[in-house]
Amino acid sequence: SSPAAELDARSLLLQCTRVLKRVREANS
């Protein structure tokens, strides 16, 4: 896999983590 693709996957994972945190905070 190309470095660019890995970078994209990483930033995407980071975005998902942020969203999950937000959802958890909203639910509690």
N, C-alpha and C positions, 0 to 999 in steps of 0.2 A: 504493500500500500504506500502511496505517496505521502510525504510529510504534510502536505496541505490537507489531505483527507483526514489524517490523524488529528491535525489541529482542529478541523471542523468538528470531528467527533467529540473532541475534548470540550470545546466551547459549548457544544450542544448538550453534553452531559452536565456541564456547569449550569446551563440555563434550566434544565430539568430539575436539578437539585434546588435551585432557587425557588422555582415554582412550587415544588413539593413542600419546601419550608413554609412558604406563604400559605399554602392550602392548610397545612397542619396548624399553623397559628390561627387561621381564620376559623377552623373547626373547633379548636379548644376554647 
